[in-house]
Amino acid sequence: MVEAKPTGLGAPWRPPPPAGQANDDSPEARLLPWWGEGEERADHQATMFGFHTESCVDFQNGFCDLHRPRGKTLPCFAFHFQSQRRRPPVDESLGRLRYWDVPCPNTSAENQGQCPNGDSCVFAHSQEEVTYHPAKFKTRRCNGRGCRGESICCFAHSEAEMRSTAPERYSYWALASGRGGARVGSQAPGARKQDWPGNLSVAGDAGPRPV
């Protein structure tokens, strides 16, 4: 696995592309960061990689004692319905993130929540793909509302659980603005500095800088 390392590169911020523009050849895909396995707790990695990525066998067989009525937080580690399914955020064979912590433009109400890129999309397709993303997972303290339990909660339950540097290593906003410190995809062998978003001219370059 390739560990994240500071790079010193920078680029002007720009927002995600309009619906339908992101794909494997897009700058957003080329800039996906490498996973820093050596910097993570084993239990954190297991939850980020596995939570709601597999179907619950007990529920499929008829009963799971962790099932909750619609609208209630599901504490089961596996998903019960396809709508709860979450893609693993890291391609373990490559050691690189598969998608960003930014909602996919194609999943908006006006697009009926359908993304033509499917599982290959480089943006998040659900709230859990954002909250359990390496850029967000346990970077804020839990307030107790809707908590699934400390072992699988996406929020930190103690200072020791806080992943304070995760956003600068894995967040789209940090890396696209040049404020992050991760080794990104465009720094892989053979990559070109002109692949950085700030050096590309595409629709949607203008926009407010996040705070």
N, CA, C and O of each residue as an XYZ file, in Angstrom:
844
protein
N       0.836     -1.191      0.000
C       0.000      0.000      0.000
C       0.878      1.252      0.000
O       1.953      1.260      0.599
N       0.420      2.302     -0.670
C       1.169      3.546     -0.718
C       0.635      4.486      0.338
O      -0.565      4.761      0.363
N       1.487      4.984      1.208
C       1.038      5.860      2.272
C       0.986      7.299      1.787
O       1.767      7.712      0.930
N       0.034      8.070      2.362
C      -0.096      9.468      2.005
C       1.113     10.239      2.517
O       1.591     10.012      3.629
N       1.599     11.158      1.681
C       2.752     11.956      2.068
C       2.520     13.399      1.630
O       1.877     13.632      0.607
N       3.039     14.388      2.395
C       2.907     15.777      1.989
C       3.584     16.007      0.656
O       4.599     15.380      0.351
N       3.020     16.912     -0.148
C       3.564     17.120     -1.485
C       3.940     18.552     -1.767
O       4.895     18.795     -2.505
N       3.220     19.519     -1.203
C       3.526     20.904     -1.462
C       2.902     21.437     -2.727
O       3.026     22.630     -3.007
N       2.227     20.595     -3.514
C       1.580     21.071     -4.716
C       0.333     21.857     -4.361
O      -0.249     21.646     -3.297
N      -0.084     22.754     -5.230
C      -1.290     23.539     -4.981
C      -2.017     23.822     -6.271
O      -1.438     23.729     -7.354
N      -3.298     24.172     -6.158
C      -4.094     24.507     -7.339
C      -5.310     25.290     -6.907
O      -5.823     25.073     -5.809
N      -5.790     26.207     -7.751
C      -7.006     26.950     -7.406
C      -8.176     26.012     -7.216
O      -8.287     24.990     -7.893
N      -9.063     26.375     -6.272
C     -10.234     25.551     -6.028
C     -11.203     25.626     -7.190
O     -11.327     26.655     -7.855
N     -11.895     24.502     -7.422
C     -13.016     24.524     -8.355
C     -14.043     23.506     -7.897
O     -13.685     22.503     -7.279
N     -15.332     23.750     -8.193
C     -16.387     22.860     -7.728
C     -16.420     21.569     -8.517
O     -15.753     21.461     -9.546
N     -17.196     20.565     -8.051
C     -17.350     19.327     -8.817
C     -17.945     19.630    -10.185
O     -18.583     20.668    -10.353
N     -17.753     18.749    -11.173
C     -18.268     18.997    -12.517
C     -19.779     18.867    -12.567
O     -20.383     18.249    -11.690
N     -20.399     19.455    -13.602
C     -21.845     19.284    -13.780
C     -22.186     17.816    -13.973
O     -21.315     17.002    -14.283
N     -23.454     17.484    -13.790
C     -23.911     16.103    -13.924
C     -23.472     15.498    -15.241
O     -23.599     16.111    -16.301
N     -22.954     14.279    -15.155
C     -22.593     13.539    -16.354
C     -21.178     13.751    -16.844
O     -20.761     13.079    -17.787
N     -20.405     14.674    -16.231
C     -19.078     14.981    -16.756
C     -17.948     14.190    -16.109
O     -16.850     14.121    -16.662
N     -18.200     13.590    -14.940
C     -17.128     12.873    -14.247
C     -17.062     11.421    -14.706
O     -18.085     10.738    -14.756
N     -15.866     10.949    -15.041
C     -15.667      9.558    -15.426
C     -14.230      9.176    -15.126
O     -13.482      9.967    -14.551
N     -13.835      7.959    -15.515
C     -12.493      7.486    -15.186
C     -11.388      8.317    -15.798
O     -10.258      8.286    -15.308
N     -11.680      9.068    -16.865
C     -10.670      9.881    -17.524
C     -10.723     11.336    -17.082
O      -9.948     12.160    -17.569
N     -11.625     11.659    -16.169
C     -11.774     13.042    -15.732
C     -10.645     13.428    -14.795
O     -10.011     12.552    -14.206
N     -10.377     14.731    -14.643
C      -9.354     15.146    -13.679
C      -9.700     14.730    -12.265
O      -8.809     14.452    -11.462
N     -10.998     14.685    -11.950
C     -11.401     14.264    -10.606
C     -10.977     12.835    -10.322
O     -10.555     12.518     -9.211
N     -11.090     11.957    -11.339
C     -10.689     10.558    -11.172
C      -9.172     10.436    -11.069
O      -8.665      9.657    -10.261
N      -8.450     11.197    -11.878
C      -6.985     11.114    -11.867
C      -6.389     11.616    -10.557
O      -5.281     11.228    -10.187
N      -7.120     12.478     -9.857
C      -6.593     13.075     -8.638
C      -6.997     12.355     -7.363
O      -6.652     12.807     -6.271
N      -7.718     11.250     -7.473
C      -8.088     10.509     -6.266
C      -6.823     10.122     -5.484
O      -5.874      9.600     -6.069
N      -6.805     10.373     -4.170
C      -5.582     10.146     -3.393
C      -5.308      8.682     -3.076
O      -6.188      7.828     -3.188
N      -4.075      8.416     -2.681
C      -3.670      7.087     -2.256
C      -4.029      6.897     -0.793
O      -4.044      7.854     -0.018
N      -4.315      5.665     -0.422
C      -4.710      5.329      0.941
C      -3.485      5.195      1.823
O      -2.534      4.503      1.462
N      -3.498      5.859      2.995
C      -2.382      5.771      3.940
C      -2.645      4.748      5.015
O      -2.958      5.114      6.148
N      -2.529      3.479      4.695
C      -2.887      2.398      5.617
C      -2.122      2.465      6.928
O      -2.691      2.211      7.990
N      -0.845      2.800      6.869
C      -0.029      2.827      8.070
C      -0.421      3.910      9.053
O       0.043      3.907     10.193
N      -1.270      4.839      8.633
C      -1.668      5.951      9.490
C      -3.018      5.713     10.160
O      -3.509      6.593     10.866
N      -3.633      4.539      9.956
C      -4.985      4.292     10.443
C      -5.045      3.167     11.480
O      -4.262      2.218     11.430
N      -5.981      3.292     12.411
C      -6.274      2.204     13.341
C      -6.964      1.072     12.582
O      -7.742      1.322     11.661
N      -6.682     -0.157     12.964
C      -7.249     -1.311     12.270
C      -8.774     -1.325     12.353
O      -9.445     -1.651     11.375
N      -9.332     -0.966     13.534
C     -10.783     -0.982     13.667
C     -11.443      0.118     12.845
O     -12.538     -0.076     12.318
N     -10.789      1.268     12.731
C     -11.314      2.338     11.890
C     -11.326      1.914     10.430
O     -12.307      2.127      9.716
N     -10.225      1.312      9.995
C     -10.145      0.880      8.602
C     -11.212     -0.169      8.292
O     -11.836     -0.127      7.231
N     -11.422     -1.101      9.209
C     -12.416     -2.148      8.989
C     -13.808     -1.562      8.824
O     -14.578     -2.021      7.980
N     -14.138     -0.557      9.615
C     -15.459      0.061      9.512
C     -15.590      0.881      8.233
O     -16.604      0.782      7.541
N     -14.596      1.678      7.914
C     -14.646      2.475      6.686
C     -14.752      1.596      5.448
O     -15.482      1.919      4.511
N     -14.020      0.483      5.446
C     -13.999     -0.392      4.276
C     -15.240     -1.288      4.190
O     -15.681     -1.637      3.095
N     -15.802     -1.660      5.351
C     -16.829     -2.693      5.318
C     -18.248     -2.309      5.645
O     -19.170     -3.031      5.266
N     -18.472     -1.190      6.341
C     -19.820     -0.848      6.789
C     -20.790     -0.709      5.622
O     -20.565      0.080      4.703
N     -21.885     -1.494      5.670
C     -22.965     -1.490      4.675
C     -22.485     -1.766      3.238
O     -23.092     -1.293      2.277
N     -21.408     -2.523      3.103
C     -20.952     -2.906      1.766
C     -21.415     -4.315      1.380
O     -21.343     -4.694      0.211
N     -21.891     -5.092      2.368
C     -22.379     -6.444      2.121
C     -23.794     -6.589      2.666
O     -24.168     -5.924      3.633
N     -24.583     -7.468      2.034
C     -25.952     -7.710      2.471
C     -25.979     -8.543      3.742
O     -25.155     -9.440      3.917
N     -26.931     -8.248      4.635
C     -27.073     -8.981      5.895
C     -27.690    -10.357      5.627
O     -28.822    -10.453      5.152
N     -26.950    -11.405      5.931
C     -27.419    -12.771      5.695
C     -28.623    -13.091      6.578
O     -29.577    -13.719      6.120
N     -28.585    -12.666      7.832
C     -29.699    -12.938      8.744
C     -30.989    -12.296      8.239
O     -32.051    -12.918      8.277
N     -30.899    -11.061      7.769
C     -32.097    -10.370      7.283
C     -32.632    -11.053      6.026
O     -33.844    -11.197      5.864
N     -31.737    -11.470      5.142
C     -32.157    -12.158      3.923
C     -32.801    -13.502      4.247
O     -33.650    -13.984      3.497
N     -32.399    -14.104      5.357
C     -32.966    -15.388      5.779
C     -34.255    -15.225      6.584
O     -34.877    -16.211      6.981
N     -34.646    -13.981      6.819
C     -35.933    -13.754      7.465
C     -35.945    -12.926      8.722
O     -36.983    -12.360      9.064
N     -34.806    -12.829      9.445
C     -34.833    -12.051     10.681
C     -33.440    -11.615     11.108
O     -32.509    -12.419     11.151
N     -33.309    -10.334     11.424
C     -32.093     -9.784     12.019
C     -32.526     -8.973     13.230
O     -33.332     -8.051     13.104
N     -32.001     -9.306     14.396
C     -32.447     -8.620     15.610
C     -31.960     -7.179     15.681
O     -32.322     -6.448     16.603
N     -31.145     -6.766     14.721
C     -30.698     -5.373     14.659
C     -31.524     -4.540     13.685
O     -31.261     -3.351     13.504
N     -32.512     -5.156     13.063
C     -33.344     -4.403     12.117
C     -34.163     -3.348     12.862
O     -34.584     -3.565     13.998
N     -34.381     -2.208     12.213
C     -35.164     -1.129     12.782
C     -36.205     -0.664     11.767
O     -35.995     -0.810     10.562
N     -37.341     -0.099     12.241
C     -38.368      0.412     11.324
C     -37.803      1.500     10.424
O     -36.792      2.123     10.746
N     -38.462      1.722      9.299
C     -38.039      2.765      8.364
C     -37.934      4.109      9.092
O     -38.813      4.478      9.871
N     -36.855      4.823      8.826
C     -36.646      6.116      9.463
C     -35.779      6.051     10.706
O     -35.300      7.081     11.179
N     -35.569      4.847     11.246
C     -34.718      4.666     12.411
C     -33.308      4.265     11.970
O     -33.132      3.599     10.949
N     -32.324      4.674     12.741
C     -30.940      4.341     12.413
C     -30.701      2.843     12.514
O     -31.048      2.216     13.515
N     -30.104      2.272     11.469
C     -29.846      0.830     11.433
C     -28.469      0.535     12.041
O     -27.453      0.961     11.491
N     -28.421     -0.191     13.174
C     -27.133     -0.481     13.807
C     -26.414     -1.698     13.233
O     -25.281     -1.978     13.625
N     -27.044     -2.425     12.316
C     -26.414     -3.607     11.732
C     -25.254     -3.190     10.833
O     -25.362     -2.213     10.092
N     -24.139     -3.930     10.897
C     -22.959     -3.610     10.092
C     -23.214     -3.844      8.604
O     -22.606     -3.186      7.759
N     -24.109     -4.776      8.281
C     -24.454     -5.082      6.890
C     -25.735     -4.351      6.505
O     -26.506     -3.950      7.377
N     -25.969     -4.174      5.200
C     -27.185     -3.482      4.790
C     -28.344     -4.464      4.652
O     -28.149     -5.645      4.367
N     -29.571     -3.942      4.864
C     -30.776     -4.764      4.774
C     -31.510     -4.562      3.452
O     -32.191     -5.469      2.974
N     -31.375     -3.386      2.866
C     -32.019     -3.097      1.590
C     -30.986     -2.528      0.625
O     -30.010     -1.911      1.050
N     -31.196     -2.731     -0.654
C     -30.235     -2.284     -1.659
C     -30.001     -0.782     -1.580
O     -28.910     -0.305     -1.891
N     -31.019     -0.035     -1.167
C     -30.885      1.421     -1.060
C     -29.897      1.829      0.031
O     -29.424      2.966      0.050
N     -29.583      0.896      0.946
C     -28.629      1.172      2.027
C     -27.214      0.757      1.658
O     -26.270      1.020      2.404
N     -27.067      0.115      0.517
C     -25.751     -0.369      0.110
C     -24.779      0.793     -0.091
O     -25.133      1.861     -0.592
N     -23.541      0.535      0.321
C     -22.476      1.533      0.214
C     -21.273      0.901     -0.477
O     -20.906     -0.231     -0.163
N     -20.668      1.604     -1.396
C     -19.472      1.104     -2.072
C     -18.258      1.239     -1.145
O     -18.131      2.248     -0.450
N     -17.364      0.243     -1.123
C     -16.117      0.413     -0.367
C     -15.380      1.634     -0.920
O     -15.272      1.778     -2.138
N     -14.876      2.509     -0.060
C     -14.262      3.750     -0.546
C     -12.854      3.599     -1.107
O     -12.345      4.505     -1.767
N     -12.221      2.449     -0.845
C     -10.838      2.253     -1.281
C     -10.716      0.997     -2.128
O     -11.244     -0.055     -1.766
N     -10.025      1.103     -3.246
C      -9.695     -0.058     -4.062
C      -8.456     -0.692     -3.428
O      -7.344     -0.190     -3.593
N      -8.648     -1.788     -2.706
C      -7.545     -2.383     -1.957
C      -6.467     -2.976     -2.858
O      -5.317     -3.106     -2.439
N      -6.824     -3.337     -4.092
C      -5.821     -3.887     -5.004
C      -4.855     -2.804     -5.481
O      -3.708     -3.097     -5.819
N      -5.316     -1.557     -5.507
C      -4.478     -0.439     -5.942
C      -3.982      0.409     -4.789
O      -2.983      1.117     -4.915
N      -4.690      0.338     -3.650
C      -4.335      1.188     -2.526
C      -4.700      2.638     -2.760
O      -3.988      3.550     -2.337
N      -5.824      2.842     -3.442
C      -6.227      4.200     -3.825
C      -7.726      4.381     -3.624
O      -8.495      3.435     -3.795
N      -8.147      5.594     -3.260
C      -9.566      5.852     -3.080
C     -10.321      5.702     -4.394
O      -9.792      5.988     -5.468
N     -11.585      5.244     -4.287
C     -12.413      5.012     -5.473
C     -13.315      6.195     -5.795
O     -13.688      6.408     -6.948
N     -13.663      6.966     -4.761
C     -14.548      8.113     -4.997
C     -14.308      9.171     -3.935
O     -13.708      8.904     -2.894
N     -14.785     10.372     -4.215
C     -14.608     11.518     -3.324
C     -15.735     11.617     -2.295
O     -16.751     10.929     -2.391
N     -15.530     12.481     -1.321
C     -16.502     12.744     -0.258
C     -17.497     13.847     -0.661
O     -17.943     14.625      0.183
N     -17.833     13.903     -1.934
C     -18.726     14.932     -2.469
C     -19.926     14.245     -3.119
O     -19.738     13.313     -3.901
N     -21.154     14.674     -2.820
C     -22.340     14.064     -3.435
C     -22.302     14.156     -4.952
O     -21.935     15.189     -5.512
N     -22.679     13.084     -5.604
C     -22.696     13.028     -7.063
C     -23.790     13.950     -7.614
O     -24.932     13.875     -7.160
N     -23.468     14.813     -8.578
C     -24.480     15.687     -9.175
C     -25.612     14.909     -9.836
O     -26.733     15.407     -9.938
N     -25.321     13.681    -10.287
C     -26.339     12.884    -10.974
C     -27.391     12.300    -10.045
O     -28.432     11.837    -10.511
N     -27.137     12.312     -8.730
C     -28.092     11.722     -7.794
C     -29.060     12.761     -7.227
O     -29.763     12.487     -6.255
N     -29.099     13.938     -7.823
C     -30.039     14.967     -7.370
C     -31.462     14.581     -7.767
O     -31.665     13.696     -8.599
N     -32.444     15.252     -7.167
C     -33.845     14.943     -7.423
C     -34.198     15.133     -8.894
O     -34.983     14.362     -9.445
N     -33.633     16.138     -9.529
C     -33.972     16.401    -10.929
C     -33.470     15.311    -11.872
O     -33.932     15.200    -13.008
N     -32.515     14.503    -11.388
C     -32.021     13.367    -12.186
C     -32.581     12.042    -11.681
O     -32.081     10.975    -12.039
N     -33.632     12.114    -10.838
C     -34.269     10.923    -10.272
C     -33.277     10.027     -9.528
O     -33.499      8.824     -9.392
N     -32.194     10.615     -9.054
C     -31.236      9.867     -8.260
C     -30.447      8.828     -9.029
O     -29.792      7.984     -8.417
N     -30.490      8.862    -10.353
C     -29.810      7.863    -11.163
C     -28.508      8.414    -11.730
O     -28.497      9.476    -12.351
N     -27.424      7.701    -11.518
C     -26.133      8.101    -12.079
C     -25.742      7.127    -13.184
O     -25.673      5.923    -12.937
N     -25.483      7.620    -14.402
C     -25.125      6.727    -15.514
C     -23.779      6.033    -15.322
O     -23.492      5.040    -15.992
N     -22.954      6.548    -14.413
C     -21.632      5.953    -14.196
C     -21.653      4.785    -13.212
O     -20.665      4.062    -13.087
N     -22.788      4.594    -12.505
C     -22.915      3.464    -11.603
C     -21.818      3.411    -10.555
O     -21.412      4.444    -10.022
N     -21.335      2.205    -10.259
C     -20.323      2.016     -9.224
C     -18.972      2.622     -9.591
O     -18.122      2.793     -8.718
N     -18.757      2.950    -10.864
C     -17.481      3.537    -11.271
C     -17.439      5.044    -11.060
O     -16.402      5.668    -11.289
N     -18.539      5.637    -10.632
C     -18.593      7.083    -10.409
C     -17.600      7.484     -9.324
O     -17.420      6.762     -8.343
N     -16.960      8.627     -9.501
C     -15.947      9.078     -8.545
C     -16.520     10.035     -7.492
O     -15.768     10.714     -6.793
N     -17.853     10.086     -7.381
C     -18.488     10.895     -6.342
C     -19.445     10.033     -5.523
O     -19.880      8.972     -5.969
N     -19.765     10.504     -4.322
C     -20.578      9.732     -3.380
C     -22.022      9.624     -3.830
O     -22.597     10.598     -4.318
N     -22.621      8.433     -3.669
C     -23.990      8.175     -4.099
C     -24.989      8.108     -2.949
O     -26.169      7.846     -3.183
N     -24.552      8.336     -1.727
C     -25.469      8.315     -0.592
C     -24.860      9.085      0.565
O     -23.672      9.405      0.557
N     -25.682      9.379      1.556
C     -25.183     10.080      2.733
C     -24.114      9.262      3.441
O     -23.128      9.818      3.924
N     -24.299      7.933      3.509
C     -23.316      7.090      4.192
C     -22.008      6.994      3.426
O     -20.954      6.789      4.029
N     -22.056      7.139      2.100
C     -20.800      7.159      1.350
C     -20.021      8.431      1.651
O     -18.812      8.482      1.428
N     -20.694      9.450      2.152
C     -20.015     10.669      2.591
C     -19.559     10.534      4.042
O     -18.390     10.775      4.345
N     -20.473     10.151      4.949
C     -20.149     10.143      6.379
C     -19.139      9.056      6.772
O     -18.403      9.217      7.746
N     -19.103      7.941      6.011
C     -18.130      6.879      6.298
C     -16.937      6.941      5.345
O     -16.131      6.011      5.284
N     -16.834      8.028      4.614
C     -15.701      8.230      3.706
C     -14.448      8.538      4.529
O     -14.558      9.167      5.582
N     -13.262      8.117      4.082
C     -12.032      8.405      4.833
C     -11.814      9.885      5.132
O     -11.129     10.224      6.097
N     -12.382     10.762      4.323
C     -12.218     12.199      4.573
C     -13.094     12.701      5.705
O     -12.821     13.759      6.272
N     -14.158     11.951      6.050
C     -15.128     12.418      7.032
C     -15.196     11.547      8.294
O     -15.502     12.045      9.378
N     -14.913     10.262      8.151
C     -15.106      9.302      9.237
C     -14.355      9.714     10.508
O     -13.136      9.882     10.489
N     -15.092      9.873     11.606
C     -14.553     10.208     12.931
C     -13.671     11.457     12.907
O     -12.629     11.502     13.562
N     -14.090     12.452     12.161
C     -13.403     13.744     12.187
C     -14.182     14.754     13.031
O     -13.726     15.879     13.233
N     -15.368     14.348     13.528
C     -16.168     15.182     14.419
C     -16.677     14.322     15.573
O     -16.762     13.100     15.454
N     -17.018     14.970     16.695
C     -17.495     14.241     17.861
C     -18.979     13.903     17.728
O     -19.753     14.670     17.155
N     -19.363     12.743     18.266
C     -20.747     12.284     18.236
C     -21.577     13.091     19.244
O     -21.141     13.336     20.369
N     -22.781     13.500     18.817
C     -23.664     14.232     19.735
C     -24.734     13.318     20.337
O     -25.603     13.777     21.079
N     -24.666     12.027     20.015
C     -25.595     11.061     20.605
C     -26.880     10.837     19.844
O     -27.552      9.834     20.084
N     -27.254     11.722     18.935
C     -28.508     11.580     18.198
C     -28.349     10.558     17.069
O     -27.502     10.715     16.190
N     -29.178      9.510     17.108
C     -29.126      8.496     16.058
C     -27.842      7.684     16.054
O     -27.484      7.117     15.023
N     -27.138      7.613     17.183
C     -25.865      6.902     17.234
C     -26.085      5.397     17.077
O     -26.974      4.831     17.713
N     -25.286      4.752     16.238
C     -25.379      3.308     16.010
C     -24.626      2.507     17.059
O     -24.720      1.280     17.092
N     -23.892      3.185     17.901
C     -23.040      2.498     18.861
C     -21.589      2.825     18.566
O     -21.201      2.972     17.407
N     -20.797      2.938     19.604
C     -19.423      3.406     19.452
C     -18.616      2.618     18.431
O     -17.801      3.195     17.712
N     -18.829      1.310     18.357
C     -17.988      0.477     17.489
C     -18.164      0.784     16.008
O     -17.221      0.617     15.236
N     -19.360      1.234     15.588
C     -19.569      1.509     14.160
C     -20.061      2.921     13.888
O     -20.377      3.249     12.744
N     -20.133      3.760     14.905
C     -20.567      5.141     14.698
C     -19.551      5.868     13.822
O     -18.345      5.672     13.968
N     -20.038      6.702     12.917
C     -19.131      7.428     12.030
C     -18.511      8.648     12.705
O     -17.638      9.308     12.142
N     -18.981      8.939     13.933
C     -18.434     10.056     14.690
C     -17.555      9.545     15.833
O     -17.733      8.426     16.314
N     -16.617     10.370     16.254
C     -15.696      9.987     17.333
C     -16.376     10.070     18.696
O     -17.151     10.989     18.961
N     -16.076      9.096     19.559
C     -16.625      9.066     20.909
C     -15.580      9.451     21.953
O     -15.869      9.460     23.149
N     -14.383      9.765     21.509
C     -13.332     10.213     22.424
C     -12.277     10.933     21.598
O     -12.252     10.829     20.372
N     -11.413     11.660     22.281
C     -10.347     12.375     21.584
C      -9.408     11.390     20.875
O      -8.861     11.692     19.815
N      -9.233     10.213     21.476
C      -8.344      9.210     20.896
C      -8.860      8.693     19.555
O      -8.077      8.229     18.726
N     -10.166      8.770     19.340
C     -10.750      8.302     18.080
C     -10.701      9.344     16.968
O     -10.895      9.006     15.800
N     -10.450     10.581     17.305
C     -10.485     11.659     16.313
C      -9.419     11.479     15.235
O      -8.244     11.261     15.534
N      -9.846     11.574     13.986
C      -8.945     11.518     12.822
C      -8.810     12.942     12.272
O      -9.301     13.241     11.183
N      -8.162     13.788     13.007
C      -8.163     15.224     12.717
C      -7.489     15.597     11.399
O      -7.853     16.598     10.781
N      -6.514     14.805     10.965
C      -5.797     15.153      9.735
C      -6.398     14.509      8.494
O      -5.909     14.730      7.387
N      -7.454     13.712      8.664
C      -8.040     12.998      7.522
C      -8.541     13.926      6.413
O      -8.294     13.637      5.242
N      -9.234     15.027      6.726
C      -9.726     15.885      5.640
C      -8.618     16.393      4.729
O      -8.796     16.422      3.511
N      -7.489     16.790      5.281
C      -6.421     17.325      4.437
C      -5.766     16.237      3.589
O      -5.095     16.538      2.602
N      -5.959     14.974      3.973
C      -5.368     13.873      3.206
C      -6.315     13.303      2.154
O      -5.873     12.817      1.113
N      -7.646     13.364      2.433
C      -8.584     12.655      1.567
C      -9.747     13.492      1.028
O     -10.478     13.012      0.161
N      -9.943     14.707      1.501
C     -11.097     15.498      1.096
C     -10.920     16.143     -0.272
O      -9.861     16.686     -0.587
N     -11.962     16.074     -1.067
C     -11.943     16.729     -2.386
C     -11.671     18.211     -2.224
O     -10.852     18.780     -2.946
N     -12.362     18.845     -1.268
C     -12.247     20.293     -1.106
C     -10.833     20.695     -0.732
O     -10.324     21.697     -1.236
N     -10.191     19.937      0.139
C      -8.838     20.272      0.557
C      -7.831     20.047     -0.566
O      -6.971     20.893     -0.811
N      -7.936     18.915     -1.245
C      -6.949     18.574     -2.270
C      -7.138     19.391     -3.551
O      -6.159     19.770     -4.194
N      -8.390     19.663     -3.923
C      -8.624     20.453     -5.136
C      -8.252     21.910     -4.936
O      -7.983     22.623     -5.903
N      -8.236     22.360     -3.680
C      -7.868     23.748     -3.400
C      -6.373     23.901     -3.154
O      -5.868     25.017     -3.036
N      -5.663     22.767     -3.077
C      -4.229     22.821     -2.832
C      -3.873     22.915     -1.374
O      -2.704     23.110     -1.042
N      -4.867     22.779     -0.466
C      -4.602     22.887      0.963
C      -4.298     21.536      1.602
O      -3.897     21.490      2.765
N      -4.476     20.449      0.880
C      -4.283     19.127      1.449
C      -2.832     18.699      1.446
O      -1.973     19.336      0.836
N      -2.575     17.576      2.162
C      -1.210     17.080      2.247
C      -1.074     15.642      1.821
O      -0.170     14.945      2.282
N      -1.968     15.171      0.935
C      -1.913     13.769      0.517
C      -1.167     13.617     -0.790
O      -1.001     14.571     -1.550
N      -0.723     12.399     -1.035
C      -0.178     12.058     -2.342
C      -1.363     11.683     -3.218
O      -2.039     10.690     -2.949
N      -1.621     12.459     -4.255
C      -2.795     12.241     -5.081
C      -2.442     11.472     -6.339
O      -1.270     11.276     -6.659
N      -3.484     11.037     -7.051
C      -3.279     10.179     -8.206
C      -2.418     10.784     -9.283
O      -1.677     10.067     -9.955
N      -2.497     12.101     -9.468
C      -1.728     12.727    -10.535
C      -0.238     12.723    -10.241
O       0.565     13.108    -11.092
N       0.143     12.285     -9.024
C       1.555     12.185     -8.704
C       2.082     10.766     -8.879
O       3.223     10.472     -8.524
N       1.251      9.897     -9.424
C       1.709      8.552     -9.733
C       2.723      8.635    -10.862
O       2.779      9.646    -11.563
N       3.537      7.579    -11.056
C       4.552      7.606    -12.113
C       3.953      7.957    -13.466
O       2.943      7.388    -13.880
N       4.591      8.902    -14.150
C       4.154      9.296    -15.486
C       3.107     10.384    -15.484
O       2.684     10.827    -16.552
N       2.674     10.829    -14.317
C       1.642     11.858    -14.254
C       2.231     13.212    -14.596
O       3.439     13.427    -14.497
N       1.349     14.127    -15.003
C       1.778     15.450    -15.399
C       1.185     16.489    -14.455
O       0.042     16.352    -14.017
N       1.962     17.533    -14.139
C       1.464     18.567    -13.240
C       0.266     19.282    -13.850
O      -0.602     19.762    -13.121
N       0.208     19.360    -15.197
C      -0.919     20.046    -15.828
C      -2.240     19.324    -15.645
O      -3.287     19.850    -16.023
N      -2.212     18.101    -15.059
C      -3.460     17.390    -14.785
C      -4.196     17.953    -13.578
O      -5.352     17.601    -13.344
N      -3.548     18.822    -12.810
C      -4.234     19.414    -11.668
C      -5.411     20.244    -12.138
O      -5.316     20.901    -13.175
N      -6.547     20.237    -11.392
C      -7.751     20.952    -11.806
C      -7.513     22.403    -12.130
O      -8.126     22.926    -13.060
N      -6.639     23.081    -11.393
C      -6.416     24.493    -11.642
C      -5.799     24.778    -12.988
O      -5.819     25.921    -13.444
N      -5.247     23.763    -13.640
C      -4.633     23.940    -14.947
C      -5.519     23.435    -16.074
O      -5.084     23.365    -17.224
N      -6.765     23.081    -15.751
C      -7.687     22.583    -16.748
C      -8.829     23.554    -16.939
O      -9.281     24.177    -15.978
N      -9.294     23.689    -18.140
C     -10.392     24.586    -18.428
C     -11.626     23.760    -18.718
O     -11.752     23.179    -19.796
N     -12.550     23.706    -17.747
C     -13.799     22.954    -17.926
C     -14.936     23.777    -17.393
O     -14.722     24.751    -16.671
N     -16.153     23.393    -17.744
C     -17.312     24.085    -17.251
C     -17.384     23.981    -15.740
O     -17.116     22.926    -15.164
N     -17.749     25.089    -15.100
C     -17.948     25.075    -13.658
C     -16.707     25.444    -12.874
O     -16.657     25.184    -11.672
N     -15.667     26.061    -13.521
C     -14.476     26.444    -12.805
C     -14.753     27.520    -11.749
O     -14.105     27.554    -10.703
N     -15.702     28.377    -12.029
C     -15.981     29.475    -11.108
C     -16.893     29.007     -9.981
O     -17.767     28.166    -10.192
N     -16.692     29.543     -8.806
C     -17.562     29.178     -7.700
C     -16.990     29.676     -6.404
O     -15.803     29.993     -6.332
N     -17.820     29.754     -5.361
C     -17.332     30.243     -4.074
C     -16.354     29.270     -3.458
O     -16.551     28.058     -3.546
N     -15.318     29.767     -2.844
C     -14.329     28.928     -2.187
C     -14.896     28.460     -0.859
O     -15.405     29.280     -0.095
N     -14.825     27.152     -0.555
C     -15.377     26.669      0.704
C     -14.589     27.199      1.891
O     -13.416     27.548      1.758
N     -15.238     27.261      3.057
C     -14.580     27.736      4.263
C     -14.459     26.592      5.258
O     -13.928     26.779      6.353
